[in-house]
Structure formats: structure tokens, C-alpha cells
Amino acid sequence: MTIWARLSELAQDIGDSIGHVLEGITGKSTAPEKSVGFTIGMIALGAKMAKADGIVTDDEVAAFRQVFHVPEKDMPAVERVFNLAKQDVAGFESYATQVAKLFTKQSAILENVIDGLFHIAKADGVIHEDELTYLERVAELFGYSATDFTRIKSRHVAVVDDPYDLLGVDRDASMAEIKKHYKSLVRKLHPDKQIAAGVPAEMVRLATERMARINAAYTVLTKDAA
């Protein structure tokens, strides 16, 4: 059974509580359950992201569809989860906590989720303060520090890319420290690792874009040091 077929099956039983169904799924350890739990959590968090500034725009819904390339026949199940979750912002912390339980602390997949949420937030042309507050809280629940969040945020909101922020290193860091941190990011965040883990294709795409930004930042710093 595909992840979308399983989602369609579960959608019939969700009723008025996504959190209840999500909690039941994340309490199981099989890979298929883990995948559908992640998918439901991502859909719910994406809907909450779109609603964080008070209005769900067509651009934000379109951005959500870009993050999740859903087969047309399975869209009714996705829309049911999305529409139920977007009713208000209340409850997102529960969803984020349940999604975090699926993975190790600061998993690269969780960073993918945050990137996907930023993609939705940017869809209407501006990231509002309430949206940033939402994103920062989700990142915190995923186990990321304020420095980590600044590193992630810099890929999405900086007018001019700051290579130090993009890599998450101090401006007085030595080149040896920068290289060590860069290699650590590559080991953790490289798209190939996530392909091997079996994450959805749309998450791999986000990881590929992220890796390109990290590589570009590292190139700038090493070039300046040459």
C-alpha cells in the first residue's frame, strides 16, 4: 500500500482530531506507519503555517502543492487533513511534537520540514512576524537552537546571503573550524543520505536546494581565505 493510499484510508477515520490519529501512528515503529505519520504531520503543519498570519492565500495553497506532489486521485484525503488543520493555529505544537518523535533530534528530515514551511510562508511575497514566530517555535520543538534557526532562516529571508549565517558559524571562526562545520553539515544534510532513507521526492528536492546554498556559502568563505 502506498503512502497516499494509506493516508486516504486514515482520512476516513480522522473525524475532528488530527492529533489523536497522529499520536496513534507515531506510537508505532514500522516504516510504513512512520512514513504516513510524517506525511499527515507535514500536511497539518503546512496548513497551520498557511494560517499563521491569519489568512490562507491561494499562493500559500499553491506552495503547499509544490512541496507535496500528490496524485490527483488522493487529493481529497490530503485536502481533508489540510482543511481540518488550517481552521486555526491552535494545536500546531502538538503536531510538531508528534512529528519530532518520528526522528532523532535535529534530523535532516526535520530540517526539510522547516524548509518546506518556509517555502509556504514565502508564497505571498513576505514572511510575516507571526509566521516567523510559528517557524521558530516549530524549530524549537524539533530540537533546534536559536543559532540553528538563524542558519535555516538565512536561506529564506536574507536580502543578501550571509555565508556565515548560512553555515551557522561565528564570524571569528578559523578556517579549520569552518571546514569542520561544513563537512558536518554535508554528512548530515546531503540529499543522497535522505534518498537512502526513503524520504518523499519533494523533500529530496528541498534538500538539494539547501545543499546548493550551503556549498555556495562555503565557496565564498574559502575563496576569501585564499
C-alpha positions in Angstrom: 0.0 0.0 0.0 1.4 3.4 -1.0 1.7 6.2 1.5 -1.1 8.1 -0.3 -3.4 5.1 -0.3 -2.7 4.7 3.5 -3.4 8.4 4.0 -6.7 8.0 2.1 -7.7 5.1 4.3 -6.8 7.0 7.5 -8.5 10.2 6.4 -11.9 8.5 6.7 -11.2 7.9 10.4 -9.7 11.3 11.4 -13.0 12.8 12.4 -12.3 16.2 14.1 -9.0 15.3 15.6 -5.8 15.0 13.5 -3.7 15.0 16.7 -5.5 11.8 18.0 -4.8 9.9 14.8 -1.2 11.2 14.5 -0.5 10.2 18.1 -1.6 6.7 17.3 0.5 6.5 14.2 3.7 7.9 15.8 3.4 5.3 18.6 4.2 2.6 16.1 7.6 1.8 14.7 7.1 0.2 11.3 8.4 2.1 8.4 5.1 2.5 6.5 3.4 3.8 9.7 6.4 6.2 10.2 6.0 7.5 6.6 2.3 8.2 6.8 2.7 9.7 10.2 5.3 12.1 8.8 3.0 12.9 5.8 0.0 13.7 8.0 2.1 15.8 10.3 3.7 17.7 7.4 0.3 18.4 5.9 -1.1 19.6 9.2 1.9 21.8 9.9 1.8 23.1 6.4 -1.8 24.1 6.9 -1.0 25.7 10.2 1.8 27.6 8.5 -0.5 29.0 5.9 -2.9 30.1 8.6 -0.3 31.6 11.0 -0.7 35.1 9.7 -4.5 34.9 9.9 -5.2 34.4 6.2 -4.7 31.4 3.9 -4.0 32.7 0.4 -4.2 30.9 -2.9 -0.4 31.4 -3.3 0.2 29.6 0.0 -2.1 26.7 -1.0 -0.2 26.5 -4.3 3.1 26.5 -2.5 1.8 23.6 -0.3 1.0 21.7 -3.5 4.6 22.3 -4.7 6.0 20.8 -1.6 3.7 17.8 -1.8 3.2 16.4 -5.3 0.1 14.4 -4.6 -1.6 12.1 -7.1 -4.9 13.6 -8.2 -6.9 10.7 -7.0 -5.5 11.1 -3.5 -6.1 14.9 -3.2 -9.4 14.5 -1.4 -7.7 12.8 1.6 -4.9 15.5 1.6 -7.5 18.3 1.4 -9.4 16.8 4.3 -6.3 16.9 6.5 -5.2 20.3 5.3 -8.7 21.9 5.7 -9.2 20.5 9.1 -5.8 21.7 10.3 -6.0 25.2 8.8 -9.0 26.2 10.9 -6.7 27.9 13.3 -3.2 28.0 14.6 -4.0 26.3 17.9 -2.7 22.7 18.1 0.4 23.1 16.0 2.7 22.4 18.9 1.1 19.0 19.4 1.6 18.2 15.7 5.2 19.3 15.8 5.9 17.3 18.9 4.5 14.1 17.3 6.5 14.6 14.1 9.7 15.2 16.1 9.1 11.8 17.8 9.5 10.1 14.5 13.1 11.0 14.1 16.3 11.6 16.0 16.9 15.1 17.4 17.8 17.6 14.7 17.3 15.0 11.9 18.0 16.3 8.4 14.4 15.3 7.6 13.1 17.7 10.3 15.2 20.4 8.7 13.5 19.6 5.4 10.1 20.1 7.1 11.2 23.6 8.3 12.4 24.4 4.8 9.1 23.3 3.4 7.2 25.5 5.9 9.4 28.5 4.9 8.5 27.8 1.3 4.8 28.1 2.2 5.4 31.2 4.3 7.2 33.0 1.4 4.5 32.2 -1.1 2.6 35.5 -0.7 5.8 37.6 -1.1 6.5 38.3 2.6 7.2 36.3 5.7 5.1 37.9 8.5 6.2 38.2 12.1 3.6 35.8 13.2 4.8 33.3 10.7 8.4 33.7 11.9 7.2 33.1 15.5 5.5 30.0 14.3 8.5 28.7 12.5 10.9 29.4 15.4 8.6 27.5 17.8 8.4 24.5 15.4 12.2 24.5 15.1 12.5 24.6 18.9 10.1 21.7 19.3 12.2 19.8 16.7 15.3 20.3 18.9 17.0 23.2 17.1 18.8 26.0 18.9 18.3 29.7 18.2 21.6 29.6 16.3 20.4 26.7 14.2 17.2 28.5 13.4 19.2 31.6 12.3 21.2 29.3 9.9 18.0 27.9 8.5 16.2 31.2 8.3 19.1 32.8 6.4 18.4 30.6 3.5 15.0 32.1 3.1 14.7 35.7 4.4 18.2 37.3 3.9 18.3 40.1 1.3 21.9 39.2 0.7 23.1 35.8 1.6 25.4 35.9 4.5 27.8 32.9 4.2 28.5 32.8 8.0 24.7 32.6 8.8 24.2 30.1 6.0 26.8 27.8 7.5 25.9 28.6 11.1 29.5 29.6 12.1 30.8 32.6 14.1 32.5 35.4 12.1 35.7 34.9 14.0 35.8 31.2 13.3 39.1 29.9 12.0 39.2 28.3 8.5 39.8 24.9 10.2 36.6 25.4 12.2 34.6 26.4 9.2 35.8 23.4 7.2 35.0 21.1 10.0 31.5 22.5 10.4 30.9 22.4 6.7 31.8 18.8 6.5 29.5 18.0 9.4 26.6 19.7 7.5 27.4 17.8 4.3 27.4 14.5 6.2 24.1 15.3 7.9 22.2 17.1 5.1 23.4 15.7 1.8 20.4 14.7 -0.4 21.9 11.3 -1.1 21.6 10.4 2.5 17.9 11.3 2.5 17.3 9.4 -0.7 18.7 6.3 1.0 16.4 6.9 4.0 13.4 6.8 1.6 12.1 10.3 2.2 9.5 11.6 -0.3 10.8 13.1 -3.6 9.7 16.6 -2.7 11.7 16.5 0.5 14.8 15.5 -1.5 14.2 18.4 -3.8 14.2 20.8 -0.8 17.4 19.1 0.5 19.1 19.6 -2.9 18.3 23.3 -2.9 19.5 23.6 0.6 22.8 21.9 -0.1 23.5 24.2 -3.0 23.1 27.2 -0.7 25.5 25.6 1.8 28.0 24.8 -0.9 27.9 28.4 -2.3 28.4 29.8 1.2 31.4 27.6 1.8 32.9 28.6 -1.6 32.6 32.3 -0.7 34.4 31.8 2.6 37.2 29.6 1.3 37.7 31.9 -1.7 38.0 34.9 0.7 40.6 33.0 2.7 42.7 32.0 -0.3 
